[in-house]
Amino acid sequence: MKYQKKTFANGMKGIVAPLKETKTITLLVLFKVGSRYENANVNGVSHFIEHMMFKGTKRRPTTLEISKELDGIGAEFNAFTGKDHTGYYIKANYEKTDLVFDILSDALINSQFDLNELNRERKVIEEEINMYHDNPQMHIDSLFEELVYGEKSFLGQQISGPKSVIRNVTRQQMMQFKKQFYKPKNTLVVVAGNITPTKGFNLIQKYFKFPKEAKKVPFFKKEVTNQKHPQVKLEFRKTEQAQLCIGFPAYSYFHKDVDALALLNIILGGNMSSRLFINLRERQGLCYLIRSSANVYEDTGNFVVQAGLDRKRVKQAITAILKVMKDVKQNGVTAEELRKSKDFLRGKLTIEMEDSESIAGWYGSQQLLKNQTHTIEEKLNSIEKVTIKDIQRVANDLFKTQLINLVIIGPFSKNGEFTGLLKV
């Protein structure tokens, strides 16, 4: 799949990825900023700014006017905040490309941050925090990274921030933070779909006229993991089902074994034929939800298994999960498992790349966070080179008793009743 990228005079980068077979375009604008760039007194401000971007401009004074215009063309639009980036996108019929550029650029460059709207949005974000907190399946992800990286570390803190910050952060603090990070050199504009590179770059240059800023963008503080013993974090709740996460520190985007980790993840818990799914759910009936994931950042990462199960069988599940990991360390994986994991990944990526939104995200996240872009073909060629020995080496490197991190949400309050189980 061909794409083109360009750096503009003000330092902003752009990518155009044509896809002639579709009738849509996706415009995605990414900023390299998220919760790991925030000091504790403004933790949550990146997410707050994201909420405010669609609250009105001079030309489109209210949220309703923006949403009515986008709904009028049947567009899909949204925004998201992570720990290391913030994104805004619109997906629409390619015949409305110019309007899509006009609306999104207007929102990102000319949002008013009206004080009344801002104060009203505080309550909305508080309810969003409540929603995530009240759903253990969603909330446990944050607790796990708090444990791995430290609650007071930049990478360990919450994307949404604590309610105390959301209630008290000022408009001035918000605008100062925005000025620091919403700069051309920190901005990537991606357009994918039914569009030519010439038209795409012309539209980017026409609409995204961010003022040039000489000052450098602040850099995040790198995480250093010095874990020397297993860690347990419990959040007591009177529930019938317990949620647990058990995992380890892992690799960054740039680690030589990041592809091997991706395949190991698929083999262990990445689909419904994975070892953990078959062993814990199908054979032992221990849980309904069981999955694993490899979370990757610029300087570090983690591998985690999540399960939702009967609170009376938590200890049995912990032992079973760690037994599966220990088996990979000692005995490796089979040639058939490795082949199937590669074919699974190939199939998933192929399906995703038929959609303009997925294509924009594929190229955008790579360029923003890795400062490089690989096509699907290049990625799959790299994946294809991973061997059985690579998989076992990664398992032995990551799955160590002293590096285990366990988080449980359920009717438990004594860490000691679990620490003796944490061996791999």
C-alpha positions as CSV (number, residue, x, y, z in Angstrom):
1,M,0.0,0.0,0.0
2,K,1.5,3.3,-1.1
3,Y,1.6,6.4,1.0
4,Q,3.4,9.7,1.0
5,K,4.6,11.9,3.9
6,K,5.8,15.4,4.0
7,T,7.1,18.0,6.5
8,F,5.8,21.5,6.1
9,A,7.6,24.7,6.6
10,N,6.2,25.2,10.1
11,G,7.4,21.8,11.2
12,M,4.1,20.0,11.0
13,K,4.1,16.6,9.4
14,G,1.5,15.1,7.0
15,I,0.7,11.7,5.6
16,V,-1.6,10.9,2.7
17,A,-2.5,7.2,2.1
18,P,-4.7,6.8,-1.0
19,L,-7.2,3.9,-1.2
20,K,-9.0,4.0,-4.5
21,E,-11.3,1.1,-3.7
22,T,-13.2,3.0,-1.0
23,K,-15.8,5.8,-1.1
24,T,-14.7,7.3,2.2
25,I,-11.9,9.5,3.6
26,T,-10.7,9.7,7.2
27,L,-9.0,12.8,8.4
28,L,-7.0,12.1,11.6
29,V,-5.0,14.8,13.5
30,L,-2.6,13.6,16.2
31,F,-0.8,15.5,18.9
32,K,2.1,13.9,20.8
33,V,0.8,14.6,24.2
34,G,-1.1,12.6,26.9
35,S,-1.3,12.0,30.6
36,R,2.4,11.0,30.9
37,Y,3.3,14.6,30.0
38,E,1.3,16.0,32.9
39,N,2.5,17.1,36.3
40,A,0.3,15.9,39.2
41,N,-1.4,19.3,39.6
42,V,-2.8,19.2,36.0
43,N,-3.2,15.4,35.6
44,G,-6.2,14.9,33.3
45,V,-5.7,18.2,31.4
46,S,-4.9,16.5,28.1
47,H,-8.2,14.6,28.3
48,F,-10.0,17.8,29.4
49,I,-8.7,19.7,26.4
50,E,-9.8,16.9,24.1
51,H,-13.4,17.4,25.4
52,M,-13.3,21.1,24.8
53,M,-12.2,21.0,21.2
54,F,-15.8,20.4,19.9
55,K,-17.5,22.9,22.2
56,G,-17.6,25.8,19.7
57,T,-15.6,28.2,17.5
58,K,-16.4,31.7,16.3
59,R,-17.8,30.3,13.1
60,R,-19.6,27.4,14.8
61,P,-20.4,28.8,18.3
62,T,-21.9,25.7,19.9
63,T,-21.4,21.9,20.0
64,L,-24.8,21.5,18.4
65,E,-23.8,23.5,15.3
66,I,-20.7,21.3,14.9
67,S,-22.5,18.0,15.4
68,K,-25.5,19.0,13.2
69,E,-23.1,19.9,10.3
70,L,-21.3,16.5,10.7
71,D,-24.5,14.5,11.2
72,G,-25.9,16.2,8.1
73,I,-23.4,14.4,6.0
74,G,-23.5,11.1,7.9
75,A,-20.0,11.5,9.2
76,E,-18.4,9.5,12.0
77,F,-16.4,11.7,14.3
78,N,-14.7,11.3,17.7
79,A,-11.6,12.1,19.7
80,F,-9.4,10.1,22.2
81,T,-6.7,10.7,24.7
82,G,-4.0,8.2,25.6
83,K,-1.0,8.3,27.9
84,D,1.3,9.4,25.0
85,H,-0.9,10.9,22.3
86,T,-4.3,12.7,21.6
87,G,-6.2,12.3,18.4
88,Y,-9.2,13.8,16.6
89,Y,-10.8,12.3,13.5
90,I,-13.7,12.6,11.0
91,K,-14.7,9.8,8.6
92,A,-17.1,10.7,5.8
93,N,-18.0,10.3,2.1
94,Y,-15.0,11.4,0.0
95,E,-17.2,13.9,-1.8
96,K,-17.3,15.9,1.4
97,T,-13.6,16.0,1.9
98,D,-13.2,19.8,1.8
99,L,-16.0,20.2,4.4
100,V,-14.3,17.6,6.7
101,F,-11.0,19.5,6.5
102,D,-12.9,22.8,7.2
103,I,-14.7,21.5,10.3
104,L,-11.9,19.7,12.0
105,S,-9.3,22.4,11.4
106,D,-11.7,25.0,12.7
107,A,-12.3,23.0,15.8
108,L,-8.6,22.4,16.5
109,I,-7.3,25.8,15.8
110,N,-10.2,28.1,16.7
111,S,-12.0,26.5,19.7
112,Q,-13.0,29.2,22.2
113,F,-12.8,27.3,25.5
114,D,-15.7,29.3,26.7
115,L,-15.6,29.4,30.5
116,N,-19.3,28.5,31.0
117,E,-18.8,25.5,28.7
118,L,-15.6,24.6,30.5
119,N,-17.2,24.6,33.9
120,R,-20.2,22.5,32.6
121,E,-17.8,20.0,31.1
122,R,-16.2,19.4,34.5
123,K,-19.3,17.5,35.5
124,V,-19.4,15.5,32.3
125,I,-15.8,14.3,32.9
126,E,-16.5,13.5,36.5
127,E,-19.3,11.2,35.3
128,E,-17.0,9.6,32.8
129,I,-14.6,8.9,35.6
130,N,-17.4,7.4,37.6
131,M,-18.4,5.2,34.7
132,Y,-15.0,3.7,34.3
133,H,-14.5,3.3,38.0
134,D,-17.8,1.6,38.5
135,N,-17.0,-0.9,35.8
136,P,-14.3,-3.3,37.2
137,Q,-13.5,-4.7,33.8
138,M,-12.5,-1.3,32.5
139,H,-11.1,0.1,35.7
140,I,-8.6,-2.7,36.4
141,D,-6.4,-1.8,33.4
142,S,-5.6,1.5,35.0
143,L,-4.9,-0.1,38.4
144,F,-2.5,-2.6,36.7
145,E,-0.3,0.2,35.2
146,E,-0.5,2.1,38.5
147,L,1.1,-1.0,40.1
148,V,3.7,-1.7,37.4
149,Y,4.9,1.9,37.0
150,G,3.9,3.5,40.3
151,E,0.8,5.5,41.1
152,K,2.8,8.7,41.3
153,S,4.8,8.1,38.1
154,F,3.9,9.9,34.9
155,L,3.1,6.7,33.1
156,G,1.2,5.2,36.1
157,Q,-1.2,8.1,36.6
158,Q,-4.7,8.1,35.3
159,I,-5.5,9.5,31.8
160,S,-8.7,11.1,33.1
161,G,-6.9,12.5,36.1
162,P,-8.4,12.6,39.6
163,K,-11.7,14.4,40.3
164,S,-9.9,17.0,42.5
165,V,-7.9,18.2,39.5
166,I,-10.9,18.2,37.1
167,R,-12.8,20.3,39.6
168,N,-10.1,22.9,40.2
169,V,-7.9,23.2,37.1
170,T,-8.2,26.7,35.7
171,R,-8.8,27.8,32.1
172,Q,-5.5,29.6,32.3
173,Q,-3.6,26.4,33.2
174,M,-5.4,24.6,30.4
175,M,-4.6,27.2,27.8
176,Q,-0.9,27.3,28.9
177,F,-0.7,23.5,28.6
178,K,-2.3,23.6,25.2
179,K,0.1,26.2,24.0
180,Q,3.0,24.0,25.1
181,F,1.9,21.0,23.1
182,Y,-0.5,22.0,20.3
183,K,2.3,23.2,18.1
184,P,3.1,22.4,14.5
185,K,6.2,20.3,15.3
186,N,4.1,18.2,17.7
187,T,1.3,17.8,15.1
188,L,0.7,15.1,12.5
189,V,-2.2,15.3,10.0
190,V,-3.1,12.0,8.3
191,V,-5.7,11.6,5.5
192,A,-6.5,8.2,4.2
193,G,-9.0,7.0,1.6
194,N,-10.3,8.2,-1.7
195,I,-7.9,11.1,-2.3
196,T,-4.7,11.8,-4.2
197,P,-1.5,12.8,-2.5
198,T,-1.5,16.1,-4.3
199,K,-5.0,17.0,-3.1
200,G,-4.3,15.7,0.4
201,F,-1.2,17.8,1.0
202,N,-2.8,20.9,-0.6
203,L,-5.7,20.6,1.8
204,I,-3.5,20.0,4.8
205,Q,-1.5,23.1,3.9
206,K,-4.6,25.2,3.3
207,Y,-6.6,24.3,6.4
208,F,-4.1,23.5,9.1
209,K,-2.3,26.8,9.5
210,F,-1.0,26.4,13.0
211,P,1.1,29.4,14.0
212,K,4.8,28.6,14.0
213,E,6.3,28.3,17.5
214,A,10.0,28.5,18.2
215,K,10.0,27.0,21.6
216,K,10.7,23.3,21.9
217,V,8.0,20.9,23.0
218,P,8.5,19.4,26.4
219,F,9.6,15.7,26.5
220,F,8.2,13.1,28.8
221,K,10.2,11.6,31.6
222,K,11.4,8.1,30.8
223,E,10.2,5.2,33.0
224,V,12.8,3.0,34.7
225,T,11.5,-0.3,36.1
226,N,13.6,-1.7,38.9
227,Q,11.1,-4.3,40.2
228,K,12.8,-6.9,42.5
229,H,9.9,-8.8,44.0
230,P,6.3,-9.7,43.1
231,Q,3.7,-6.9,43.7
232,V,0.0,-7.2,44.7
233,K,-2.6,-4.5,44.6
234,L,-6.2,-5.2,45.9
235,E,-9.3,-3.0,45.5
236,F,-12.0,-4.3,47.8
237,R,-15.5,-4.5,46.4
238,K,-18.3,-6.8,47.5
239,T,-18.8,-8.5,44.1
240,E,-19.7,-12.1,43.1
241,Q,-17.2,-11.9,40.2
242,A,-13.6,-10.9,40.7
243,Q,-11.5,-9.1,38.1
244,L,-7.8,-9.9,38.0
245,C,-4.8,-8.7,36.0
246,I,-1.5,-10.5,36.2
247,G,1.4,-9.4,34.2
248,F,5.0,-8.2,33.8
249,P,7.0,-5.3,32.6
250,A,7.8,-5.7,28.9
251,Y,9.2,-4.0,25.8
252,S,9.1,-0.6,24.0
253,Y,8.3,0.1,20.4
254,F,12.0,0.0,19.6
255,H,12.9,-3.3,21.3
256,K,14.3,-6.0,18.9
257,D,11.8,-8.6,20.2
258,V,8.6,-6.5,20.0
259,D,7.4,-8.7,17.1
260,A,8.1,-11.9,19.0
261,L,6.2,-10.5,21.9
262,A,3.2,-9.7,19.6
263,L,3.1,-13.4,18.5
264,L,3.6,-14.7,22.0
265,N,0.6,-12.6,23.1
266,I,-1.5,-14.2,20.3
267,I,-0.5,-17.7,21.3
268,L,-1.1,-17.2,25.0
269,G,-4.3,-15.1,25.1
270,G,-4.9,-13.2,21.8
271,N,-7.9,-15.2,20.4
272,M,-10.4,-18.0,21.2
273,S,-8.0,-20.8,20.3
274,S,-5.2,-19.4,22.5
275,R,-3.7,-21.5,25.3
276,L,-5.2,-19.4,28.1
277,F,-8.7,-19.4,26.5
278,I,-8.7,-23.2,25.9
279,N,-7.1,-24.1,29.2
280,L,-9.0,-21.8,31.7
281,R,-12.3,-21.3,30.0
282,E,-13.0,-24.3,27.8
283,R,-11.3,-27.0,29.9
284,Q,-11.6,-25.8,33.5
285,G,-14.6,-23.5,33.2
286,L,-12.8,-21.0,35.4
287,C,-13.9,-17.8,33.7
288,Y,-16.0,-16.1,31.0
289,L,-13.4,-13.4,30.1
290,I,-9.8,-14.4,29.6
291,R,-7.4,-12.5,27.4
292,S,-3.9,-11.1,27.2
293,S,-2.4,-8.0,25.7
294,A,1.0,-6.5,25.0
295,N,0.9,-2.7,25.8
296,V,3.8,-0.8,24.1
297,Y,5.2,2.7,24.8
298,E,8.2,4.5,23.5
299,D,10.4,3.6,26.4
300,T,8.8,0.6,28.0
301,G,5.8,-1.7,27.9
302,N,3.9,-4.5,29.7
303,F,2.4,-7.8,29.1
304,V,-0.8,-8.6,31.0
305,V,-3.5,-11.3,31.3
306,Q,-7.0,-10.2,32.3
307,A,-9.7,-12.5,33.6
308,G,-13.2,-12.2,35.1
309,L,-14.2,-15.1,37.3
310,D,-16.0,-16.5,40.4
311,R,-14.4,-14.9,43.4
312,K,-14.1,-18.3,45.1
313,R,-11.8,-19.6,42.3
314,V,-9.4,-16.7,42.0
315,K,-6.5,-18.6,43.5
316,Q,-7.1,-21.5,41.2
317,A,-7.1,-19.2,38.2
318,I,-3.8,-17.5,39.3
319,T,-2.1,-20.8,39.6
320,A,-3.5,-21.9,36.2
321,I,-2.4,-18.7,34.4
322,L,1.1,-18.9,35.7
323,K,1.3,-22.6,34.9
324,V,0.6,-21.8,31.2
325,M,3.4,-19.1,31.2
326,K,5.8,-21.5,32.9
327,D,5.1,-24.1,30.3
328,V,6.1,-21.7,27.5
329,K,9.3,-20.9,29.3
330,Q,10.3,-24.5,29.8
331,N,8.9,-26.1,26.6
332,G,8.4,-23.3,24.1
333,V,5.7,-23.3,21.5
334,T,5.0,-25.6,18.6
335,A,5.7,-24.9,14.9
336,E,1.9,-25.1,14.4
337,E,1.2,-22.5,17.0
338,L,3.7,-20.1,15.6
339,R,2.4,-20.5,12.1
340,K,-1.2,-20.0,13.2
341,S,-0.3,-16.9,15.2
342,K,1.4,-15.4,12.1
343,D,-1.5,-16.2,9.9
344,F,-3.9,-14.8,12.5
345,L,-2.0,-11.5,12.6
346,R,-1.8,-11.4,8.8
347,G,-5.5,-11.9,8.5
348,K,-6.4,-9.3,11.1
349,L,-4.2,-6.6,9.6
350,T,-5.5,-7.4,6.1
351,I,-9.1,-6.9,7.2
352,E,-8.3,-3.7,9.0
353,M,-6.5,-2.2,6.1
354,E,-9.6,-2.2,3.9
355,D,-10.9,0.7,6.0
356,S,-9.7,4.3,5.7
357,E,-10.0,4.9,9.4
358,S,-7.7,1.9,10.2
359,I,-5.2,3.0,7.6
360,A,-5.0,6.5,9.0
361,G,-4.4,5.0,12.5
362,W,-1.8,2.6,11.2
363,Y,0.4,5.2,9.6
364,G,-0.3,7.9,12.1
365,S,0.6,6.1,15.3
366,Q,3.8,4.8,13.8
367,Q,4.9,8.2,12.6
368,L,3.9,10.0,15.8
369,L,5.4,7.6,18.3
370,K,8.2,5.9,16.4
371,N,9.1,8.7,13.8
372,Q,8.9,6.0,11.1
373,T,6.3,4.3,9.0
374,H,6.2,0.7,7.8
375,T,3.7,-0.7,5.3
376,I,1.6,-3.7,6.2
377,E,3.8,-5.8,3.9
378,E,7.0,-4.6,5.7
379,K,5.5,-5.4,9.1
380,L,4.4,-8.8,8.0
381,N,7.8,-9.6,6.6
382,S,9.3,-8.7,9.9
383,I,6.8,-10.9,11.8
384,E,7.6,-13.8,9.4
385,K,11.2,-13.8,10.6
386,V,10.3,-14.6,14.2
387,T,11.3,-18.1,15.2
388,I,10.3,-20.6,17.9
389,K,13.6,-19.8,19.7
390,D,12.7,-16.1,19.7
391,I,9.3,-16.8,21.4
392,Q,10.9,-18.9,24.1
393,R,13.7,-16.4,24.7
394,V,11.1,-13.6,25.2
395,A,9.1,-15.8,27.6
396,N,12.2,-16.5,29.7
397,D,13.1,-12.8,29.6
398,L,9.7,-11.6,30.8
399,F,8.1,-14.3,32.9
400,K,10.2,-14.1,36.1
401,T,8.8,-14.5,39.6
402,Q,10.3,-11.2,40.8
403,L,8.6,-9.3,38.0
404,I,5.0,-10.5,38.6
405,N,2.3,-7.9,39.2
406,L,-1.1,-8.9,40.4
407,V,-4.2,-6.7,40.7
408,I,-7.6,-8.0,41.9
409,I,-10.9,-6.1,42.2
410,G,-13.2,-8.1,44.5
411,P,-13.9,-9.0,48.1
412,F,-10.3,-9.4,49.1
413,S,-8.2,-7.2,51.5
414,K,-5.1,-9.3,52.4
415,N,-2.2,-9.2,50.0
416,G,-0.5,-12.1,51.8
417,E,-3.0,-14.7,50.8
418,F,-1.9,-14.3,47.2
419,T,1.8,-13.6,47.3
420,G,2.7,-17.3,47.9
421,L,1.0,-18.2,44.6
422,L,3.2,-15.9,42.5
423,K,5.8,-18.1,41.0
424,V,6.6,-18.8,37.4
